[in-house]
Amino acid sequence: MPEEMGSANEKSSSSSSSSSSSSSFSNSTQAIDNNWCTDYPTATVIFSTISGICFLLGFPVSLWVLHELLQRQRQRSTSDVFMLSLAVIDLIFTAQIPFSVCNFGIWHIKELQFILQIIYSLSFNGRPLFMACICLDCYVAVVYPIVYKTSKKLAAIKKAIAITIFFTILGCGLIMLTLKRLITTTFIAISLIMALPVIAFCDISILRALTKPDPTGKSKIHPQKKQALHTISNSFIMTFVVYLPPAIIFSFGNLMPLRDIERFCFLTTYGICFSTVGCVIMPVLYLISVGKLDTFKNWWNR
């Protein structure tokens, strides 16, 4: 009889623990859905301020970059496929920023938030992946120039990769909508963690290739090598300013003793702010690399 009572107690305790864990899961998910960080106004103010500045600067610059890329399509530049994808992502992302800020701080419309989360996934996951593709494209062009120039399937391969990435980041956005708890886990940084090693490898390899002496003895830098230098310098800036901080925040944020709602309103929100800044930095870096901001540079240097 005591053994039966003991087993019954164990079953009841296990069932209560499982029910408590499931209830805590649903409570945390509800908190993320319904709280809108109203208990943490500092996070809302910082997010809204940074997002507003990024919209005012990023939207016209993204339009400018998209215009330049469409004009250069006839030249069939080596990385235009991936850069064009980046420009489209940045333009879509910056266009939704006012709606995101108003919904996060004032409207609190769940249906609109679903759409905005997919757009955030499009930018947060897509930008580092496409940046990795641009670096890989430059790596092949610099390290294997003959193969790069003679390959007839390269354009089709790059288009297939771009389409695959778009479907992948849309799938990640749908997964985030279905499993809200993943917003406060390392899952949100998977694309960053995948892209950073590729960017680092390609940048280091390109730098090593460019530092080798020219066998022809010419000191003038080839335009293709000059473009590669611009690409790796842009990727270095984006990596250390935009990609690396949120990757650290999302990877090690779970080690901090915080509740899910605190982790979302502080760590996740601030991590997203770093990615939001990228919608300004990347277009500006591209315009500098193609010489469209030389007038501003000359005026600044006076």
N, C-alpha and C positions, 0 to 999 in steps of 0.2 A: 504493500500500500504506500509506504513512503517513497519507494522508487517511482511509482506511477505519478505521485504528486510532484516529485522532482522533475520528471520528464515533462509533465504538463507545464511546470513553471518555466522550464527551458524553452518550450515551444512558444509560450506566451511572451517570454522576454525577447526571443528572436523575432516573433511577429511584430512586437511593439517596436523593436529597433528598426526593422525594415520599414514599418509604417512611418516611424519618425523620420527616417532618412528620406523616404519618398515625399513626406510632407515638407521637409526642409527643402528638398529640391523644387517642389512646386511653389513653396513660399518665396524662395530666392528668384525663381523665374518670374513669378508675379511681381516681385519687388522691382525687378529690372523693367518689366513691361509697364507697370502702373506708377512707379515713383517719379520718373522723369527727373531724378536728382533734385527734387524740390527741397529736400532736407540739407542739400549741400550747394548753396547758391554760389560759392566761390568757383566750383567746377563749371557751372553754367555760364558765369560771367567770363571766365577765361576762354572757354570754348567758343562762346559767341563773339568775343572780341577778335580772337585770332582768325576765326572763320570769316568774319566781316572784312577784315583787312585783306585776307587772301582772295576774297571775291572781288574787291575793288581793284586789286592789282592783277590777279590771275585771269579774270575773264577776258579783258581786252588783249592781254598778252597771248593767251591761248588762241584767240581768234586770229591774231597776227601770225602766229606760228602755223596754224592750219592753212591760212592763205598762202604763206611762203611755200609750204610743202606741196600744195596743189599746183602752184606755179612751177615747182621744180620737178613735177612728175614726168614732164617730157624728157628731162635729162636722165631719168632712171638712176638716181643715186643709189648706192649700195644698201644703205640702211633706211631708205624712205618707207618701206613697208612697215617696219617696226616703229619708226618715228612717227609715221602717220597714225598708227594705232595709239601711240602715246598721246598725240595731240587730240585725237577724238575723245579719249578717256578723260584727259584734263579738261576739255571743254564741257563735256557732260557733267563732270564732277563740280566744276566751278559754277555751272548754271543752276545746280540744285542747292547750293549753299544757303541762299536766303530762305528757301523753303525749309531746309533742315534746321536752321537757327530758330525760325519762328515756330516750327512744330515742337522743337525740343524745349523752348522756353515759354511758349504761349498757347499754341493750339492744342497740343497733345492728342493728335489724331493717329490712332493705331494703324489704320489702313494706309495712310500716307507714309508712316514710318516704315512699313514693310517695303515700299518701293524705294525709299531713301536708303535703307540698309543694303539693298541689292546694288545701288549705285555706289555706295561706300565700298562694298566688296569689289566692285568693278575697278575702282581706283586703288584701294589698299592692296589688293592682290595682283592686279594687272600691271601696275606701274613697275614694281621691281622685276617681275617676270619679263616684261618687254625690255627693260633696261639690261637685263642679263642677255637677252637675245641680241640686242644691239652690240654689246661687248663681244659676244661670241662671233657675230658677223664680222666685226673689225679684226678679231683674232685670226679668223680664217683668211681674211683679205691680206693681212700683214705677214703672217707666218707661212701661209700656203698661197702665194699670189697667183701662181700658174694655174693651180686647180680652181681657184676662185674665179679667174677670168675665163677659163675654158669650159667650166661646167654649164651645161644648158638647162639643167633641171633646178638650178639654185633658186630662181625666182618662184617656181612652183612650190619648192620645199618651204621657202619663207612664208608664202601665203598659207600653206597648210599648217605651219606652226602657229601663225597668228590666229587662224580660225580655231585651232585646238585650245590655245590659251584663252580665247574669249569664252568658249564653252566651259572650260575648267573654272574660270573665275565666276561665271554665272552659277555653276553647280555649287561652288563654295558659298555663294550668297544664299542659295536656296537651303543649303544645309544649316547655315547660321539662323535662318528664319525658323526652320523646323526645330532645331535644338538650341534654344536661346542660351542655355547654360554655357555653351562653348564660347560665348562672347568673353567670358572672364577666364578662359583657359589659354594654353599655348597654341591651340588649334588656329587661332586668329593670325598667328605669326608664321604659319607653315610656308607660305609663299616667300616671305622674307628670308626664312632660314634656308630655303632651297636656292634662292637667287644670290645670296651673299657669297657663298663659295665659288659660284660660277663667275661672278663679277670680279672677285679677288684673283682667281686663276687667270682669267683673260687679261686683266689689267697688268699683272706682273709679267705674263708672257709677252704682251705687246711692248711693255717697257724694255724688257731684255732684248727683244728683236730690234727695237728702234735705236738702242744704244750701240749696236754693232756698227763698225765703220762701213761706209758705202764702198763696195768693190770697184766702182767706177771712179772713185776719188772726188766726186762732186760734193761740195759742201751744202748745196741748196737742197732744202727738204722737199721731197716729192709731195704733191698735193694729197695723195692717198695717205701718206704717213702723217701729214699735217692734220688731216681729218681724224686719223686714229688718235693723235695726241689730244685733240679736242674731246674726243669721245671718252678717253680714259680719265682726263681731268674732270669732265662732267660727272662721270660715274664715281670718282673719288669723293667729290663734293656731295653728291646725292647719297652715297653710302654712309658717310660720317655724320651728315646733318639730318637726313630724312629716314634712311632705312635702319641704321644700327640702333638708334635710341629706342624706337618702338619694339624692335626685336629683343632687346635686353629687357624692356619693361614687361612684355608679354611672356617672355621665357622664364623670368625669375620672379614675376609678380605673385605667383601662387605660393611662394615661400614666405610671404609676409602674412602675419596673422590678421587678416581682414575678412569681413563678411563679403558676400558676393555683391551686394549693392554698393558697398564701399569700394570694392575692387573695380566695379564698373564705373562709378562716378569719378574716381580719382585716376587709377592706373589706365584703364581703357580709354577714358576720355582724353587724357593727356597724351597717350600714345597715338590716338587718332589725330591730335593736333599736329604732331610732327609730320604725319602723312599729308595733312591738309596743306602745310607749308610747301610741300613738294610741287603742288600745282602752280606755284609761282616760280620756284627756283628752276625747275626743269625747262620751262619755256624761255625764261630769260637766258639761261645758259646756252640754249640752242641758238637764239638770236645773236648772242655774242659770238658763237662759233662760226656763224655764216656771215658775220660782219655787218649785221643790220643795226647794231647799236654803236657803231664807230663814232657817229656824230656825238652821241651822249658821252662816250669815253673821251673824245678830244675836248669836249667842253668841260668835263670834270677835271681833266689833267691841266687845264689852264691855271 
